[in-house]
């Protein structure tokens, strides 16, 4: 473990809320991954009477067709985390690549890439997501691709700005003078120095992707039943009678969304301060 990594770890550990959030987040992820070992019930088939309140057999009760709600929440977390992670991976990889090319080569490449970036960013994100979701068939794969291809412009702009700054440093100028290939300079010298800001931004994209998936599934344009997602579970709470008289049908899903998003944001804040030498005093 080198000195810089130990320093990052020490700065991160100073954020108590981030440490608590990381524990909660890892616990939720572990529960989602090990869902088949935690619960004996199926997330899509009835396992008891309809609309049972929470009891010792069904910890979070059952839904309108008798499915165990605790089981559905666990599997819904798995879906939401998968969508968030894959969408973040796609948007980050695409944004980093385009940002590196735009910032390093400049000229026509920079104008074209930044022109496309400006066009995408000129539309409200939720509008783009809704239009794309209406065009493509709803489902896990299409939601991942939609969210991944909508969130890349912010990453591209961030990386481009860092590349423009790094390109003027002495160690990059010396590499150029020495005749080092552009691929080496981009991916071995510049890219490692942009990891910190990109990682921080990726946590924000991760949280937003989870919220966007929940919103799309809530209005019926995301993950389709019977596959559980946190959004389509909330979709069952549209009536006043459910909201007031059967909170186990919607409250746990809302709490899980809140915990995932707030914990990811706290971790992102701590990462930002850890990578910024002036962020923690």
N, C-alpha and C positions, 0 to 999 in steps of 0.2 A: 504494500500500500504506500504510494508515494506521498510526498509532503503536501502537494496541492490538494490531493483527494482528502487527506486527513483534515486539512483546513476547511474544505467544503463541508465535510461531515460535522466538524465542530460548530461551524456557523449555523448549519441546518438544525443541529440539536438544541441550539439556544431558543428556538421557537417552540415553546411548550405546546401551543395549540396545534402546530403542525405535527409534532410527535404523537399527540393524542389522535389527531385526524388520520395519521398514517396507520396507527394500530387499528382504528375502526375500519378504515378502507381495506386493509389487508384481511381483516376478519370477515368483512362482507364478501370479498373476492374468494376467500377460502370456502365460505359457506356456499357460494354460487357454484364453484368448481366441484365441490363434494356433495352437491344436492342429492344425488341418488343414494349416498350413504347416510344422509341425515334423515331423510323421510322415506317411508315405504310406499307412498301414494304416487299415482300418476298425475302429472299436471294437466292432462287433457281428458281424463276419464273420471266419472263420478266415483266417490269413495264414501259417501254418507248421505244422510237426508238433506233436503234442500234448505238453504239459508239457516243452517245451524249456527248459533253464536259460539264464540270460543269456549272450548272445554278441554279436558285433559287428553282427549283423543284427537281433536282438531284444534291445535293451538290458536289458530286465527279464524276458526269457524269454516263454513263452507259457502260456496256461491249459489247462484240461482239453480244450477243443475247438479249440485252436490259435490263439486270438486273442492278438494282441500286447499284453502287459501294460503296456508303456510308453504305448501309445496309449490303453488303457482308463483308466489313471491320469490322463492329461491330460484326457480327456473327463469322467471322474468328478469331477475338481476343478471343472470348469466347472459341473456339475450342483450340487455341494455349495455352491459360492460363490453360484450363482444362488438356491438355496433360502435360504441364510443372508441374502443381501441383501434379497430380496423379503419374507421373513418379518419381518425387522427393519424394513423400510419400513412394512409394514402395522401392526405393533404400535406403532411409534413415532408414526405419524400418528394412529392411534386413541387411544393413550394421551395424547398431547399435547392433542388436541382435547377429550377428556373431562376431563382434568386442568385445563385452562384454564376450561372451563365450570363445573366443580365448585368450584374455588377462587375464581373471580371473583363468581359469582352467589350461591353459598351456598344456604341455605334448603332447600326440597324437592329442587331439582336436585342439591345437594351430597349430601343424604341418600340419594337414589336411586342416584346414580353410585357413591358410596362403599360403599353396601350391596351393589351388584353386584360391585364390586371385592373386597370382603371375602369374598363367597361364592366367587368364582373363586380367590382366593388361599388359601382354607381347604383346598382340595384339593391334593395333591401334583401338581406340574406334569407329571411323567412319567405319572401315572395318567390325567390329563385327555387327554394326547396319545395314550396307548394306547387309551383308550375311543373317542376321536374317530376314530382311525385304523381301529379295528375296525368303526365304523359306516359310514364313507365308503369309497368305492372307492380302493384304494392308487394313487398316482400323483403326478406332480410338482405339479400344481395343488392337489390336496387336501392334500398335505403342507405346501405354502406357506401355505395358508389356515389349517390347523390350528395350525401354529406361530405364525403371525401373530396369531391371535385368542386364543392362550393366554398370550402374553408381555406383553400391553398393561397389565395392572393395576399392575405395578411402575413403568412410565413414568407412568401416571396419578397415582399417589400422589406420585411425585417432583415432577411439575409442579404438582400441587395445593399441596404444601408451599411451593414457590417463589412461587406466585401469592399465597398467604395472606401471605407475608412482603412481597412487592413491593406488595401492595395498601395497605399501611400507610405506604409511602414518600411523601415530599412531592410528587414529580413526578407520581405517580398521583393523589394527592388533588387536586392542582391541575387535572389533566385532568378529573376528575369534577366539580369545582366550576365549571370553565369550560363544562361541558355537552357535552364531547366524547362522540361515540357510543361505546357499549360495544364495537362491533366494532373501532373504531380503537384503543381502549385495549388490548384483548386482543391483537390481532394486530400492532400497530405499536409498542406500548410494552412490554407485558409479555412477549410471546412471544420477542422478540430477547434478553431478559435471562435466558431459561431455556435458550437454545441450548447453552451450555457443559455443564451437568449432563446434559441429554438426550443430547448427543453422546457423552459418556463412558458413559452407561448403554447407549446403542445398541451400542457395541462389545462390551459384555458379552452383550447379546441376540444379536448376530451370531455370537459364538463358541458360545454355548449352542445356537443353532439349527443350526449345523453338526454339533455333537455329537448333538443329538436326531435329526436326519435320518439320521446314520450309524447310530445305535442302532435306529431304526425299520427302516431298510433291512436291517440285519444280521439282524433277526428276521423279515424277509419282509413287513413291514407298511408299507414306504416305497416307494422307487423300485423298480419291478419290472424284472427282466431281460427282454430283453437290454440295456436302457439301463444303462450303467455308473454306479454311484455308489460312493463310498468305502466306504459301509456294506455294499452287497451284494457288493463285492469281498472284504471281510473275511469275508462269509458262507461263502465257499469254503474257509475254513481251519478248519472245525469238527473235522476228524479229526486225530488225533495224528500220523499219517504225514505230513500236509501241514505241520503246525506244525513238525515236526522235520526233515523231509527236503526240503521244497519252500518255503523261506522267501520266494522271489520272488512267490508267489501272495498273500501277505498282509502281509509286512513293509513294502514300499513304501507301501501304502495307509495302514497304521498310522502310518508316519513322516510322511506328508503331513497326516493329521488332526492329529497332534501339532504340526507346524510351523504350520499354519493357526491353531489355537486359541491356542498360546503366543504367536505373533507378534501376533495381534489383542489379546490381553490386555496385552502389553507396550505396544502403541500406546495402548490405553485408559488404562493407568496414567499414561503420559506426558501424555496429554490432560487427565486429571484434575488433575495437578500444574500444567499450563500454565494452566488456567482458574482454579485456586485461587491467589490471590496469596501465600498462606502455604505453598504446597505445595513450592516449590523455594527453597533458600537458597543 
